[in-house]
Amino acid sequence: MDEPSGTPAPPDGDDMDGLRLRTKGRLDPVDLRTDRPHPARVYDYLLGGKDNFPADRSAAERGLGKAPGLRDLARANRAFLTRVVRAAVEAGVRQFIDLGTGIPTSPNVHEVAGGHTPGARVVYVDNDPIVATHARALLTSAGDTAFLLADLRDTKAILDSPETRALIDFDEPVAVLCVALLHHIPDEADPRGIIERLTGAVAPGSLLALSHLGADLAPAQAAAISAGAAQDGVTLIPRDRETVSALFTGLDVLEPGLVPVPLWRPDTPVWDDEVARTWIYGGMAVKP
Ligand SMILES: C[S@@+](CC[C@H](N)C(=O)[O-])C[C@H]1O[C@@H](n2cnc3c(N)ncnc32)[C@H](O)[C@@H]1O
C-alpha cells in the first residue's frame, strides 16, 4: 500500500522493542511527531496504556486539570465500543470497519466480535503511524483482520484499498465504527459528507456506530479542552446534540437513540455522577 505523502513509513517491527529500536534508529522521532501530543497516544495514556510519550502525557495531564473526569470518559467510551460491537453481532453483522482504531486496547473489536461469533472480519483504519505499528503487530495476528494506515477524509482510499476489498463484502451488511473520531475532524473537512460517503457504499442493513464529545453536555469543560488541544496543535471539536444527530441523516437510529455513552444499552446500573462525568454522545443507526 502506498503511504499518504508526507507520512513516514511505519516501522515494520513486531513488538514494542522493535518500535523503540527503530524510533531511535532508522525512524527519526520527529517524523513520528513524538514531540507533539497525538490523540491516539493521549487517549492511550488516559486509559492507563504504556504506548505514549512525554508530550502526550503532559497534554493529558493539562486536560485532566480542566476536565477531571476525562479518564472516566475514556473508559466509558471504550466500554461503549465493546457494547456496540456486541450489539452488531447480535444484529447478525459479521464484518466491521473500525475507523480511528487507536492504539490496541483489549478487548479490541475482533476480540469482542470473535467472542460472540466465529468468522468475524475487521478492517482497522487509523492515520497515526505509531498506531499502525502496534495494530499491525497485535490486531492483525489473529483471524480475518487487516490494518490500513489512512486518513478518514480519504474515504475512497479506505473503501477501495486492497485490505478492505479482501475482507469486506459490500453486498452484505457491515458495521462502520467511528468511535471517538469525528470530533477530530474539523467542519471544513465536512464530517457529515464523510459519513454519507461511507454509508452510501455499504449494503442495506449496515450499521453506523459513533461517539462524539458533546459540547452541550459540559459546555465549560468542552470549551476548555478544545482550546487546550488547539494550543497543542490537535483538532478537538465537541459538537452539540443536534449537530451530532445530523450525522445519522438518512439512517434509522436504533434504541436508545443518541445518548451519553454510559446510557447506551448499559450492562449494569448507571449512576448520575457517571453520566455527568461522561460528556460524550454515542449512538448506532441502521441503513434502511
Ligand atoms: C480518541 S482515539 C479513539 C480510539 C478508539 N476508536 C476508541 O474509541 O477507543 C481517536 C483515534 O482517531 C485517530 N484519528 C484522528 N484523526 C484521524 C483521521 N483524520 N483519520 C484517521 N484516524 C484519525 C487517532 O489517531 C486516534 O487513534
The ligand as an SDF file (V2000), in Angstrom:
LIG
                    3D

 27 29  0  0  0  0  0  0  0  0999 V2000
   -9.6440    9.0100   20.8390 C   0  0  0  0  0  0  0  0  0  0  0  0
   -8.9630    7.8010   19.7640 S   0  0  0  0  0  0  0  0  0  0  0  0
  -10.3060    6.6470   19.6590 C   0  0  0  0  0  0  0  0  0  0  0  0
   -9.8590    5.1990   19.5570 C   0  0  0  0  0  0  0  0  0  0  0  0
  -10.9820    4.1730   19.5000 C   0  0  0  0  0  0  0  0  0  0  0  0
  -11.8290    4.4070   18.3470 N   0  0  0  0  0  0  0  0  0  0  0  0
  -11.8210    4.1980   20.7440 C   0  0  0  0  0  0  0  0  0  0  0  0
  -12.8540    4.8820   20.7440 O   0  0  0  0  0  0  0  0  0  0  0  0
  -11.4700    3.5630   21.7270 O   0  0  0  0  0  0  0  0  0  0  0  0
   -9.0990    8.6400   18.1750 C   0  0  0  0  0  0  0  0  0  0  0  0
   -8.3350    7.9330   17.0820 C   0  0  0  0  0  0  0  0  0  0  0  0
   -8.6740    8.5360   15.8450 O   0  0  0  0  0  0  0  0  0  0  0  0
   -7.4960    8.6400   15.0600 C   0  0  0  0  0  0  0  0  0  0  0  0
   -7.6850    9.7180   14.0850 N   0  0  0  0  0  0  0  0  0  0  0  0
   -7.7790   11.0540   14.3220 C   0  0  0  0  0  0  0  0  0  0  0  0
   -7.9600   11.7170   13.1790 N   0  0  0  0  0  0  0  0  0  0  0  0
   -7.9760   10.7880   12.1870 C   0  0  0  0  0  0  0  0  0  0  0  0
   -8.1260   10.8570   10.7770 C   0  0  0  0  0  0  0  0  0  0  0  0
   -8.3030   12.0220   10.1680 N   0  0  0  0  0  0  0  0  0  0  0  0
   -8.1040    9.7040   10.0760 N   0  0  0  0  0  0  0  0  0  0  0  0
   -7.9400    8.5070   10.7100 C   0  0  0  0  0  0  0  0  0  0  0  0
   -7.7930    8.3810   12.0320 N   0  0  0  0  0  0  0  0  0  0  0  0
   -7.8190    9.5080   12.7720 C   0  0  0  0  0  0  0  0  0  0  0  0
   -6.4010    8.9190   16.0510 C   0  0  0  0  0  0  0  0  0  0  0  0
   -5.1240    8.5870   15.5490 O   0  0  0  0  0  0  0  0  0  0  0  0
   -6.8250    8.0480   17.2150 C   0  0  0  0  0  0  0  0  0  0  0  0
   -6.2460    6.7730   17.1360 O   0  0  0  0  0  0  0  0  0  0  0  0
  1  2  1  0
  2  3  1  0
  2 10  1  0
  3  4  1  0
  4  5  1  0
  5  6  1  0
  5  7  1  0
  7  8  2  0
  7  9  1  0
 10 11  1  0
 11 12  1  0
 11 26  1  0
 12 13  1  0
 13 14  1  0
 13 24  1  0
 14 15  1  0
 14 23  1  0
 15 16  2  0
 16 17  1  0
 17 18  1  0
 17 23  2  0
 18 19  1  0
 18 20  2  0
 20 21  1  0
 21 22  2  0
 22 23  1  0
 24 25  1  0
 24 26  1  0
 26 27  1  0
M  CHG  2   2   1   9  -1
M  END
$$$$
